[in-house]
Structures are given as structure tokens and as C-alpha cells.
Amino acid sequence: MDVGVIGLGAMGSAMASKLVKAGHTVRVWNRSRGPVEKLAKEGAIGVEQPQETLQGEAAVTMLADDDAVAAVLLDGGVLEKARAGLVHVVTATISIDFAKRLEKIHSRLDLGYVAAPVLGRPDVAAAGGLNVLAAGDAALVRRVQPLLDAIGKQTWVVGDAPHQANLVKIAANFTLASAIETMAEAVALARRHNVDPGKLIEVFTGTLFAAPAYKVYGPAILNAKFEPAGFKLALGLKDVRLALTASEKSGAPLPFAGILRDNFVDAIAHGDGDKDWAAVSKVALRRAGLE
């Protein structure tokens, strides 16, 4: 397929690289030119303006949040310059309200819209191991399935309205943040009782919690390995806030999300905003007098 990619951070670059290796014609744009030049060496086509990525069969955007998507695609009328019939695959983690706004804009412009946020860190993306959460018109999802197959190991179709995929991603990140927090509190408890926290995590990951989230973040908490960041703590706060907003507007309380928000704010106040979001574990350790 002829596909454009906008947003070449660690995740977007890894996804664009996978699309190139899968044999697609890939046009790439980013605010900074370094990632564009790097991908051009792999076979991508670097373009000067974002609208140039929107002239093929599909476009994949991996931008940080609502504001970034609006600034790049909406504020300057870039999306309005897209080729008729284009299918836009939005992989960003965005708010439910903004996702619904995008649904209306794409419908007005007669553009296809598939939401496809992903589960996985940049190293997982580079290895082709992402799980893709897709939602949108079934025919449109089928049309871009070759692209989703290239960037991930499995596609999970979770609904026929794009914003439903964003809700699943928000819920997943809320659950993941909760797991990090509970592991941190358990480690603090173990240390206070002179139990080897390494043994605790070994038991957890070998029995009840033998899952990637615990196997990745347990050792990170134990070894205080928070750099380089696979997912920045400040972005974690953004996603917890997205969960709280979705909670309030739907009438589904998330009481623990409020605690998570305060802990993330605490961590950022202590200078950890650019570290991996597992650094929120330092808050629990500080409260236990262990930091």
C-alpha cells in the first residue's frame, strides 16, 4: 500500500520502519528532520509538508496527545488536503471526547477513520510485537489490515466506532499504572519486614502474576532502572487523567485513579517526569521512609 506516516518519535519511527520492511511505499513526515532522514536511508520517502503524507491510500499518525493531533492535522487545515478516499489510522492515545470529534471531522471530509492505539513499548514496536487495538467501520479495518499486520503481532478489533479503541487503550493504561503502583507498595512492605524484594517479585512473576507487565516493571522497580524511558512518567499522568475524565463523564467511578494521579504529580514534583513511568514507584518507597 501507499501509506504516509506522521509522528516519528520512538514508537512512530519503529512502526514506519516495519511498514517499509513489509514492502509498503512509505512517505514520512516529522517536525524534526532527523528521524525522517534516518528512515529515508531504510527506503522511506521523506516529505517536506505533512499533507504530502495524506495523498496515498492510507496514513498512520502517531502523535503524543489531543493537542499534538490538533496542531499538526487540524489547526492548519492539513487533514482537509487529504486525498479523497484516504483511510486515516490514528494510533495515538487520545481522549474520548477528542476521538468523537475526529469521527465527525472525518465523516464531514468523507475520509475513512480507524483508531488503532497499540499496547507495547518502543522496543516491542521495533521487534514487531505490538498488540493493536482497532475500531472503526469493519470494511475500513479490513482495508488497512495489511498495515496493522506490519506494525503488530495481533490485531484486536474492539468495536465499530473508533473511540471505542481509545477507551480500551485508556483502560489498559490505567490497569497497567495500577499494577506498577501495587508492585511498588508490595516492595515497600517487603523491605520494611526485611523480606528480600527480589524474592517477592520472583514469586509474583513465577506464579500469580506471570505476565509481561509484572516481568517488565518488577525488575525496573527493584533496580530503580528508569532511564532511558520506554514511556515517560509525564505521559503516564496524561493517560491517568484521560481515565479520570472518561470515568466522570460516563458515571463509572475510578477511585484508585485519583490516587494514581496524585502519585504521578508527586513524582513529577520530585523531578521524575522525563523518567520511565515505573519511577512512580519512588513515591511509595519515599512514604515508607525507604528513599
BELUR-V686451 format. One record per residue. RES is the residue in one letter. PHI is phi as a letter, one per 20 degrees, with the letter a starting at -180 (999 if undefined). NEAR is the number of other ideal C-beta (glycine too) atoms within 8 Angstrom. Layout:
res:RES phi:PHI near:NEAR
res:RES phi:PHI near:NEAR
This chain:
res:M phi:999 near:10
res:D phi:e near:8
res:V phi:c near:15
res:G phi:d near:16
res:V phi:c near:19
res:I phi:d near:17
res:G phi:n near:13
res:L phi:d near:14
res:G phi:f near:9
res:A phi:g near:7
res:M phi:f near:11
res:G phi:f near:15
res:S phi:f near:12
res:A phi:f near:11
res:M phi:f near:15
res:A phi:f near:15
res:S phi:f near:12
res:K phi:f near:12
res:L phi:f near:15
res:V phi:f near:12
res:K phi:f near:8
res:A phi:e near:9
res:G phi:n near:3
res:H phi:f near:12
res:T phi:e near:8
res:V phi:c near:14
res:R phi:d near:16
res:V phi:c near:18
res:W phi:b near:15
res:N phi:b near:12
res:R phi:f near:3
res:S phi:e near:5
res:R phi:e near:7
res:G phi:g near:7
res:P phi:f near:13
res:V phi:f near:14
res:E phi:f near:9
res:K phi:f near:9
res:L phi:f near:16
res:A phi:f near:11
res:K phi:f near:6
res:E phi:e near:9
res:G phi:p near:6
res:A phi:f near:14
res:I phi:d near:8
res:G phi:f near:12
res:V phi:c near:12
res:E phi:e near:5
res:Q phi:c near:6
res:P phi:f near:11
res:Q phi:f near:9
res:E phi:f near:11
res:T phi:e near:14
res:L phi:d near:15
res:Q phi:d near:10
res:G phi:d near:14
res:E phi:e near:9
res:A phi:b near:16
res:A phi:b near:15
res:V phi:d near:16
res:T phi:d near:15
res:M phi:c near:13
res:L phi:d near:10
res:A phi:f near:8
res:D phi:a near:11
res:D phi:g near:8
res:D phi:f near:7
res:A phi:f near:11
res:V phi:f near:16
res:A phi:f near:10
res:A phi:f near:8
res:V phi:e near:14
res:L phi:d near:11
res:L phi:d near:11
res:D phi:f near:7
res:G phi:e near:4
res:G phi:m near:7
res:V phi:f near:12
res:L phi:f near:13
res:E phi:f near:6
res:K phi:e near:7
res:A phi:f near:14
res:R phi:f near:7
res:A phi:g near:6
res:G phi:n near:8
res:L phi:g near:14
res:V phi:d near:14
res:H phi:e near:15
res:V phi:d near:14
res:V phi:e near:15
res:T phi:d near:12
res:A phi:f near:13
res:T phi:e near:11
res:I phi:c near:12
res:S phi:f near:10
res:I phi:f near:13
res:D phi:f near:8
res:F phi:f near:11
res:A phi:f near:14
res:K phi:f near:9
res:R phi:f near:8
res:L phi:f near:13
res:E phi:g near:12
res:K phi:f near:8
res:I phi:f near:10
res:H phi:f near:12
res:S phi:f near:8
res:R phi:f near:6
res:L phi:e near:9
res:D phi:l near:6
res:L phi:d near:12
res:G phi:f near:13
res:Y phi:b near:14
res:V phi:c near:16
res:A phi:e near:16
res:A phi:b near:16
res:P phi:f near:14
res:V phi:c near:14
res:L phi:d near:9
res:G phi:q near:9
res:R phi:e near:8
res:P phi:g near:9
res:D phi:f near:7
res:V phi:f near:9
res:A phi:f near:17
res:A phi:f near:8
res:A phi:e near:6
res:G phi:m near:10
res:G phi:d near:9
res:L phi:f near:13
res:N phi:d near:12
res:V phi:d near:14
res:L phi:d near:15
res:A phi:d near:14
res:A phi:b near:18
res:G phi:q near:14
res:D phi:g near:8
res:A phi:g near:8
res:A phi:f near:6
res:L phi:f near:12
res:V phi:f near:15
res:R phi:f near:7
res:R phi:f near:10
res:V phi:e near:14
res:Q phi:g near:9
res:P phi:g near:9
res:L phi:f near:14
res:L phi:f near:14
res:D phi:f near:9
res:A phi:f near:12
res:I phi:e near:14
res:G phi:c near:14
res:K phi:e near:6
res:Q phi:b near:6
res:T phi:d near:12
res:W phi:d near:9
res:V phi:e near:8
res:V phi:d near:9
res:G phi:r near:8
res:D phi:d near:7
res:A phi:d near:8
res:P phi:g near:14
res:H phi:f near:12
res:Q phi:f near:12
res:A phi:f near:16
res:N phi:f near:16
res:L phi:f near:10
res:V phi:f near:14
res:K phi:f near:13
res:I phi:f near:14
res:A phi:f near:9
res:A phi:f near:10
res:N phi:f near:14
res:F phi:f near:14
res:T phi:f near:8
res:L phi:f near:9
res:A phi:f near:15
res:S phi:f near:10
res:A phi:f near:12
res:I phi:f near:15
res:E phi:f near:14
res:T phi:f near:8
res:M phi:f near:15
res:A phi:f near:15
res:E phi:f near:9
res:A phi:f near:10
res:V phi:f near:16
res:A phi:f near:13
res:L phi:f near:9
res:A phi:f near:11
res:R phi:f near:12
res:R phi:f near:8
res:H phi:d near:6
res:N phi:l near:4
res:V phi:e near:8
res:D phi:f near:6
res:P phi:f near:10
res:G phi:f near:7
res:K phi:f near:8
res:L phi:g near:12
res:I phi:f near:15
res:E phi:f near:8
res:V phi:f near:8
res:F phi:g near:13
res:T phi:f near:12
res:G phi:e near:6
res:T phi:c near:7
res:L phi:f near:4
res:F phi:c near:9
res:A phi:e near:8
res:A phi:c near:7
res:P phi:g near:5
res:A phi:g near:10
res:Y phi:f near:14
res:K phi:f near:10
res:V phi:e near:9
res:Y phi:e near:12
res:G phi:g near:12
res:P phi:f near:10
res:A phi:f near:13
res:I phi:f near:14
res:L phi:g near:10
res:N phi:e near:6
res:A phi:l near:7
res:K phi:e near:8
res:F phi:d near:10
res:E phi:c near:6
res:P phi:f near:4
res:A phi:f near:11
res:G phi:f near:7
res:F phi:b near:8
res:K phi:f near:11
res:L phi:g near:17
res:A phi:f near:9
res:L phi:f near:11
res:G phi:f near:14
res:L phi:f near:13
res:K phi:g near:10
res:D phi:f near:13
res:V phi:f near:15
res:R phi:f near:9
res:L phi:f near:14
res:A phi:f near:14
res:L phi:f near:12
res:T phi:f near:11
res:A phi:f near:13
res:S phi:f near:11
res:E phi:f near:7
res:K phi:f near:8
res:S phi:d near:6
res:G phi:m near:5
res:A phi:d near:6
res:P phi:g near:5
res:L phi:c near:10
res:P phi:g near:6
res:F phi:f near:7
res:A phi:f near:12
res:G phi:f near:9
res:I phi:f near:9
res:L phi:g near:14
res:R phi:g near:12
res:D phi:f near:8
res:N phi:f near:12
res:F phi:f near:15
res:V phi:f near:9
res:D phi:g near:9
res:A phi:f near:14
res:I phi:f near:12
res:A phi:f near:6
res:H phi:e near:9
res:G phi:n near:5
res:D phi:d near:12
res:G phi:f near:10
res:D phi:e near:7
res:K phi:e near:11
res:D phi:g near:14
res:W phi:f near:14
res:A phi:f near:11
res:A phi:f near:11
res:V phi:f near:17
res:S phi:f near:14
res:K phi:f near:13
res:V phi:f near:12
res:A phi:f near:13
res:L phi:f near:13
res:R phi:f near:10
res:R phi:f near:7
res:A phi:e near:10
res:G phi:m near:5
res:L phi:d near:8
res:E phi:d near:5
